Amino acid sequence: MNKKRRVVQWSVLGIAALMVAFAPIPSVSTTPTERFFHVDAESFAYSPAILTVNPGDQVTIELASTDVVHGLYVGGYDLSITADPGQPTTLTFIADKSGTFRLRCSVSCGALHPFMLGKLQVGTNLLFLRGIGLTFAALLGVLFIRKPLAESEN
């Protein structure tokens, strides 16, 4: 009887984990808006380094460099701009692809150039939400399934 109970418990936990991992998450549609970001590029870093927008938003990024020539390449959109020190430039596009996209410097600006990265988050970070759900399912497994096993060994 105890073995059958464990099989049922593990099956329920497995089904719950699969539902968290693969079930569609309803999206909240928002009206596209205009988003403006002033991004400073200096000493191998972007400030702010993370830009968050909703799908369909018109995004304008003003890139300003304070030390040397820097660039900004938006991965996934294949867009790039370059800014000379004291001469900001702008890039405008529609965020029509959901997901997380890397921002990187497109101009060799010094020794730490490969580490000059940022992130464009378009929409909700579903991977993060699913990770939280799977962690919760694992904790439930530890609390509710593991405890009866320890009691049955005594």
trRosetta pair geometry for C-beta under 8 A, 3 or more apart (Angstrom, degrees):
i j d omega theta_ij theta_ji phi_ij phi_ji
1 4 5.8 -57 -152 36 31 112
1 5 6.4 34 151 -23 65 106
2 5 5.5 -51 -149 33 33 115
2 6 6.6 34 152 -19 64 102
2 148 7.9 -166 -153 151 98 114
2 152 5.7 123 -163 -127 149 149
3 6 5.8 -52 -151 33 33 111
3 7 6.6 35 151 -20 64 104
4 7 5.7 -53 -151 34 33 113
4 8 6.5 33 151 -17 65 105
5 8 5.8 -55 -151 36 32 111
5 9 6.3 32 151 -20 66 107
5 148 7.5 -84 120 133 128 155
6 9 5.6 -53 -144 37 33 113
6 10 6.2 29 158 -14 67 107
6 145 7.1 97 -139 -160 75 99
6 148 7.7 -158 -85 95 87 121
6 149 7.1 71 -107 -80 125 99
7 10 6.0 -56 -145 41 28 107
7 11 6.2 31 154 -22 63 109
8 11 5.6 -56 -146 36 29 114
8 12 6.4 29 156 -19 65 105
9 12 5.9 -54 -149 35 29 109
9 13 6.4 26 154 -15 64 108
9 144 7.1 -157 -157 122 123 98
9 145 4.8 152 144 -108 133 104
9 148 7.9 176 -49 44 168 137
10 13 5.6 -54 -145 40 33 111
10 14 6.1 36 154 -22 66 106
10 141 8.0 60 -113 -136 62 110
10 145 6.7 96 -70 -141 68 150
11 14 5.7 -54 -147 36 29 112
11 15 6.4 28 155 -17 64 106
12 15 5.9 -54 -147 37 30 109
12 16 6.3 31 153 -19 64 107
13 16 5.7 -54 -147 37 31 113
13 17 6.3 32 154 -20 65 106
13 137 6.4 133 -164 178 81 97
13 140 6.8 -175 -118 99 103 105
13 141 4.8 81 -147 -90 149 103
13 145 6.5 -48 -39 -38 148 144
14 17 5.7 -54 -147 35 31 111
14 18 6.4 30 155 -17 65 105
15 18 5.7 -54 -148 37 32 111
15 19 6.4 35 152 -21 64 105
16 19 5.7 -54 -150 34 31 113
16 20 6.5 31 153 -18 64 104
16 137 5.3 174 114 -126 110 120
16 140 7.7 -40 102 73 156 146
17 20 5.8 -53 -149 36 33 110
17 21 6.2 27 155 -16 66 111
17 134 6.0 63 -145 -126 88 81
17 137 4.7 158 -85 136 80 158
17 138 7.8 68 -99 -56 119 69
18 21 5.7 -59 -142 41 31 109
18 22 5.9 -20 174 21 68 114
19 22 7.0 -80 -130 54 19 77
19 23 4.8 24 -176 -36 66 123
20 23 6.8 -21 -91 20 13 108
20 130 6.1 136 152 -150 83 73
20 133 3.7 -172 -159 134 125 127
20 134 5.5 173 109 -66 136 65
20 136 7.9 178 -114 59 157 102
20 137 5.9 -141 3 -32 152 136
21 130 5.9 83 -119 -170 45 121
21 133 7.8 -161 -56 93 49 120
21 134 6.4 54 -70 -76 89 116
25 124 7.6 -106 112 90 139 143
25 126 6.0 -177 30 -126 143 110
25 129 6.9 66 -102 101 162 146
27 123 7.5 -34 -138 -153 123 116
27 124 7.2 -162 -124 14 86 123
30 33 7.7 -48 138 -9 110 101
30 54 4.9 -49 60 -172 128 164
30 56 7.9 -177 79 58 77 121
32 54 7.0 -154 -110 93 55 107
32 55 7.9 -74 -92 111 95 49
32 56 3.6 -106 -84 132 116 103
32 57 5.3 -171 -154 -83 79 40
32 58 6.8 81 161 -16 111 75
32 94 7.9 -1 -158 -148 143 98
33 54 7.4 64 27 43 91 119
33 57 5.6 -15 59 -124 60 93
33 58 7.5 -111 118 32 31 79
34 57 7.1 145 -107 -171 16 82
34 58 4.8 -25 -110 69 69 106
34 60 7.0 12 -176 -1 94 109
35 51 7.9 123 141 -179 134 106
35 53 5.0 -129 12 -111 166 111
35 57 5.0 30 -7 164 115 133
35 58 7.0 170 23 82 69 50
35 59 5.0 -16 68 -110 106 66
35 60 7.0 178 90 27 54 67
35 95 7.9 12 31 -12 131 132
36 60 4.9 -14 -110 69 70 106
36 62 7.2 18 -173 -8 90 106
37 48 7.1 -93 -160 45 114 106
37 51 5.3 -35 -84 -119 166 122
37 59 7.3 -3 6 -169 109 91
37 60 7.2 172 27 90 65 56
37 61 5.1 -15 68 -113 103 70
37 62 7.0 -170 93 27 51 71
38 62 4.9 -21 -112 67 64 111
38 64 6.7 4 -174 2 90 119
38 88 8.0 -30 -144 -142 89 149
39 46 5.4 -13 -174 -166 111 105
39 47 7.0 149 -159 72 59 40
39 48 6.7 -86 -112 44 79 58
39 51 7.6 -54 -76 -62 121 123
39 61 5.7 0 2 -169 123 99
39 62 6.8 163 23 78 70 52
39 63 5.3 -23 73 -105 103 63
39 64 7.2 164 83 24 50 72
39 72 6.8 84 93 -93 146 152
39 118 7.6 -19 -148 -90 136 173
40 46 7.2 146 76 -159 50 50
40 47 4.6 -16 58 60 101 97
40 64 5.4 -33 -108 74 62 96
40 65 7.8 130 -165 -100 58 26
40 66 6.4 10 -166 -17 104 115
41 45 7.7 176 -146 86 50 38
41 46 5.8 -21 -97 -101 71 70
41 63 6.0 18 -14 -170 120 95
41 64 6.9 174 21 83 78 41
41 65 4.8 -33 72 -98 103 75
41 66 7.5 175 78 11 54 74
41 70 3.6 -151 130 97 145 162
41 72 7.0 -138 -66 -60 136 100
41 83 6.5 139 34 58 129 125
41 105 7.0 122 -152 -102 131 106
41 116 7.5 53 -152 -172 99 130
42 45 6.6 -26 72 60 61 79
42 47 7.3 -26 34 10 100 113
42 65 6.9 146 -73 -155 68 56
42 66 4.5 -5 -91 46 120 108
42 67 5.3 109 -138 -6 78 110
42 70 7.9 -95 -61 -35 35 152
43 67 6.4 90 -48 -6 64 156
44 105 7.8 -84 -133 -19 56 150
44 109 7.0 175 -84 94 69 117
44 110 6.5 -99 -64 69 105 118
44 112 4.0 -2 -114 99 162 115
44 113 6.7 -116 -114 -81 99 31
44 115 5.9 36 172 80 121 93
44 116 4.6 -120 -160 -76 62 97
45 49 6.8 -56 -174 -79 86 114
45 116 6.4 -129 -70 -128 27 77
46 49 4.8 123 78 -102 92 64
46 72 7.5 87 -102 -108 133 109
46 103 6.4 -16 -3 111 167 131
46 116 6.9 102 -29 -178 85 84
46 117 7.7 -98 11 104 113 22
46 118 4.2 -33 52 -63 145 130
48 51 6.7 130 92 -70 110 68
48 118 7.8 104 119 -144 58 124
49 103 7.8 -169 -166 62 60 125
49 117 7.4 53 -162 104 110 59
49 118 4.4 -148 -164 -120 63 86
49 119 6.7 46 143 18 78 80
50 118 6.6 -162 -69 -171 38 83
50 119 4.9 -5 -114 64 76 100
50 121 6.6 16 -173 -6 96 112
51 59 7.5 89 152 -153 135 130
51 61 7.3 -49 -97 -96 165 113
51 103 7.5 75 14 -37 113 144
51 118 7.2 46 -5 153 93 121
51 119 7.2 -171 30 96 65 54
51 120 5.0 -15 68 -113 104 69
51 121 7.0 180 88 26 49 70
52 121 4.6 -13 -109 68 75 109
53 57 4.4 -128 180 55 114 146
53 59 5.5 -66 -79 -83 166 117
53 95 4.8 159 105 -23 134 168
53 120 7.3 -13 17 -172 106 90
53 121 7.3 155 27 85 58 59
53 122 5.6 -17 73 -111 90 68
54 57 5.1 107 60 -35 72 114
54 95 7.2 131 87 84 35 136
54 122 7.4 71 -180 -163 11 64
54 123 6.5 74 -144 -85 49 52
55 95 6.0 -130 -127 115 37 96
55 96 6.9 69 -165 -132 84 30
55 97 7.8 -148 -124 71 97 12
55 98 5.1 -34 -79 -76 123 92
55 122 5.7 83 -79 165 67 100
55 123 5.1 19 -35 -65 98 104
56 94 6.9 -21 -153 -175 34 99
56 95 6.6 -34 26 74 18 81
56 96 6.8 63 -85 -97 45 63
57 94 7.4 166 87 -153 36 58
57 95 4.8 12 56 31 83 120
57 122 8.0 -154 34 -134 107 90
58 92 6.7 9 175 -172 94 98
58 93 7.6 -177 -153 96 59 25
58 94 5.7 -36 -100 -98 63 68
58 95 7.8 -154 -85 3 15 81
59 92 7.0 171 89 -147 50 51
59 93 5.8 -16 60 64 95 72
59 94 7.4 142 14 -116 81 17
59 95 5.2 74 -21 -42 122 103
59 120 7.9 55 -167 -149 167 126
60 90 5.9 -5 -173 -170 96 114
60 91 7.2 162 -152 81 50 46
60 92 4.6 -12 -100 -98 81 88
61 72 6.7 -123 129 115 141 156
61 81 7.4 -179 91 26 108 141
61 90 6.8 157 81 -153 46 60
61 91 4.8 -9 56 57 97 97
61 92 7.8 -176 20 -75 62 43
62 88 5.2 26 175 170 96 128
62 89 7.4 174 -151 88 58 29
62 90 4.9 -27 -97 -96 70 85
63 70 7.0 -137 169 95 119 103
63 71 7.9 29 159 -156 162 27
63 72 4.9 -155 -92 -6 145 133
63 81 5.5 161 19 97 138 122
63 82 7.9 -117 93 176 143 7
63 83 4.3 -152 114 -29 100 136
63 88 6.2 167 82 -153 43 76
63 89 5.6 -13 56 61 95 79
63 90 7.5 171 14 -91 72 32
63 91 7.1 34 -12 -2 109 105
64 83 6.0 -140 -116 172 20 156
64 88 4.0 -33 -87 -92 85 104
65 68 6.7 -81 171 78 130 33
65 69 6.4 91 110 -129 175 24
65 70 4.4 163 -98 21 122 104
65 83 4.4 160 -10 105 102 104
65 84 6.5 -126 54 139 127 13
65 85 5.0 -85 105 -87 98 52
65 86 7.7 -54 78 -3 74 39
65 87 7.9 -8 43 52 94 63
65 88 7.9 166 11 -92 61 58
66 85 6.2 59 -164 -138 14 90
66 86 7.8 81 -119 -55 46 60
67 85 6.3 -130 75 -99 10 120
68 85 6.5 -28 -99 -50 12 112
68 109 5.3 149 90 -155 123 93
68 110 6.9 127 40 -39 155 108
69 82 6.5 9 -178 -178 102 103
69 83 7.1 174 -150 87 59 45
69 84 5.4 -25 -102 -107 87 58
69 85 7.1 -86 -66 -24 50 76
69 107 5.3 -84 123 138 97 157
69 109 6.7 -148 81 -104 60 95
70 82 7.4 175 95 -151 37 61
70 83 5.8 -10 64 58 81 91
70 105 5.6 -76 -161 -134 86 111
70 107 5.9 -174 -148 52 23 117
70 109 5.4 15 -98 -86 72 150
70 116 7.5 -129 -145 167 113 156
71 80 6.1 4 177 -172 115 101
71 81 6.7 173 -155 90 70 42
71 82 4.5 -31 -99 -99 87 74
71 83 7.5 162 -94 15 37 67
71 105 5.3 106 60 -171 75 60
71 106 3.2 -85 115 55 140 84
71 107 3.9 127 -13 -12 108 91
71 109 7.9 -163 12 -44 77 115
72 80 6.8 168 86 -148 50 56
72 81 5.4 -2 52 55 95 86
72 82 8.0 -175 17 -80 65 34
72 83 7.7 28 -7 -4 102 106
72 91 7.1 -135 84 2 119 146
72 103 6.0 -16 -162 -169 90 104
72 104 7.8 144 -148 75 45 28
72 105 7.0 -34 -85 -107 44 46
72 106 6.7 -48 41 3 11 103
72 118 7.9 -15 -140 34 100 132
73 79 7.3 160 -154 86 51 47
73 80 4.5 -11 -103 -101 75 97
73 103 7.0 153 73 -156 51 51
73 104 5.3 -24 56 65 102 78
73 105 7.4 46 9 135 93 7
73 106 4.0 110 -41 -63 109 114
74 77 4.4 -9 111 51 113 118
74 78 7.6 -50 81 16 77 13
74 79 4.5 3 43 59 112 96
74 80 7.3 -156 15 -71 70 49
74 91 7.5 177 -16 132 127 151
74 93 7.6 -152 64 35 161 152
74 101 6.0 41 -179 133 78 133
74 103 6.0 -16 -101 -103 60 77
74 120 6.1 20 -143 -8 102 151
75 78 7.9 32 -142 -65 32 47
75 101 4.9 -173 76 -173 80 88
75 102 4.2 27 21 56 138 84
75 103 7.3 -134 7 -71 87 29
75 104 7.0 49 -36 7 108 104
76 97 5.9 -154 155 100 115 149
76 99 6.9 -154 -141 79 162 123
76 101 4.1 -105 27 -117 133 120
76 102 7.8 124 -10 28 101 67
76 120 8.0 -140 50 68 125 121
77 93 6.2 92 -175 140 143 164
77 97 6.9 -164 -77 29 82 130
77 101 6.6 45 -10 -169 94 163
79 91 6.0 124 154 -172 124 133
79 93 5.8 -103 -70 -47 165 151
80 91 7.9 -140 121 -103 11 145
80 106 4.9 29 -147 -26 124 172
81 89 4.9 -166 175 107 122 123
81 90 7.3 -125 -130 107 163 12
81 91 4.5 -132 -33 -55 134 117
82 89 6.7 42 75 29 42 155
82 106 6.9 -98 -80 78 87 108
82 107 5.8 88 -126 -46 106 132
83 87 6.4 -176 -166 87 74 70
83 88 5.8 -8 -137 -129 128 39
83 89 4.9 -151 -89 16 83 98
84 87 4.4 20 66 45 95 118
95 120 7.8 -152 -119 165 116 120
95 122 4.7 -172 179 -123 119 122
97 101 7.5 77 94 -55 117 131
97 122 6.3 90 90 73 58 159
98 122 5.2 -142 -128 109 41 101
98 123 4.1 7 -142 4 102 148
99 122 6.0 14 45 55 44 99
99 123 7.1 23 -28 45 27 115
100 119 6.0 -17 -169 -167 99 109
100 120 7.2 154 -159 80 48 52
100 121 5.3 -13 -107 -105 80 70
100 122 7.6 -170 -80 24 32 69
100 125 6.8 41 -59 -114 117 93
100 127 8.0 -66 -3 22 129 127
101 119 7.2 139 74 -161 45 57
101 120 4.4 -18 64 61 98 103
101 121 8.0 -170 25 -74 68 28
101 122 7.0 30 -1 -4 109 108
102 117 6.3 -46 -164 -155 99 104
102 118 7.5 125 -171 73 53 49
102 119 6.5 -38 -112 -104 44 62
102 120 7.8 -56 21 20 5 83
103 117 6.6 127 78 -172 65 52
103 118 3.4 -23 66 68 122 98
103 119 6.3 -119 11 -47 95 15
103 120 5.8 103 -47 -27 103 92
104 116 6.5 107 -158 94 63 75
104 117 5.4 -18 -97 -108 79 69
104 118 7.4 -166 -66 27 38 71
105 109 5.7 -70 165 4 149 125
105 113 5.8 -112 80 -160 134 80
105 116 4.0 21 -12 93 123 132
107 113 8.0 -115 99 -141 49 125
108 113 5.4 -12 -146 -123 54 172
109 113 5.0 143 45 -100 73 102
109 116 6.8 23 49 -15 128 160
110 113 5.6 151 58 -48 52 90
112 115 4.9 -50 179 43 86 114
112 116 6.8 106 123 -43 82 87
113 116 5.8 -45 -156 6 40 117
121 125 6.2 -40 -152 -65 127 99
123 126 7.9 -9 125 -25 111 95
124 129 6.9 10 155 -20 114 136
125 128 4.2 33 120 15 115 119
125 129 6.7 144 96 -15 68 86
126 129 5.5 -57 -147 40 39 110
126 130 6.0 37 156 -18 72 106
127 130 5.9 -55 -144 39 29 109
127 131 6.3 35 153 -24 62 107
128 131 5.6 -54 -150 33 30 116
128 132 6.7 32 152 -20 63 101
129 132 5.8 -50 -153 32 34 111
129 133 6.6 33 150 -17 64 105
130 133 5.5 -53 -149 37 36 114
130 134 6.3 34 154 -17 68 105
131 134 5.9 -54 -144 39 30 108
131 135 6.3 34 154 -21 63 105
132 135 5.7 -55 -150 35 30 113
132 136 6.4 33 152 -20 64 105
133 136 5.6 -54 -151 35 31 113
133 137 6.5 32 151 -18 65 104
134 137 5.5 -49 -146 36 36 113
134 138 6.4 39 152 -20 65 103
135 138 5.6 -53 -149 36 32 112
135 139 6.4 34 152 -19 65 104
136 139 5.7 -53 -149 35 32 112
136 140 6.5 35 151 -19 63 103
137 140 5.6 -51 -150 35 33 113
137 141 6.5 38 150 -21 63 104
138 141 5.5 -51 -152 33 34 116
138 142 6.6 34 151 -18 65 102
139 142 5.7 -52 -148 35 34 111
139 143 6.2 25 156 -12 67 110
140 143 5.9 -61 -142 43 30 105
140 144 5.6 -10 175 13 69 118
141 144 6.9 -69 -121 51 17 85
141 145 5.0 -24 -164 24 61 124
141 146 7.0 72 142 -23 65 95
142 145 7.4 -27 -71 50 9 85
142 146 5.1 -12 -157 8 46 136
143 146 7.2 33 -24 40 7 99
143 147 6.4 0 177 -20 39 122
144 147 6.6 -46 -130 28 15 111
144 148 7.7 9 166 -8 48 104
145 148 6.8 -61 -161 35 31 101
145 149 6.9 29 149 -18 63 110
146 149 5.6 -61 -157 34 38 115
146 150 6.6 36 152 -20 71 104
147 150 5.8 -53 -150 33 34 110
147 151 6.6 31 154 -16 65 106
148 151 5.5 -56 -146 39 38 113
148 152 6.2 37 157 -22 69 106
149 152 5.8 -56 -147 34 31 109
149 153 6.8 36 153 -26 62 102
150 153 5.9 -51 -155 24 33 114
150 154 7.5 34 151 -22 60 100
151 154 6.2 -53 -163 23 38 111
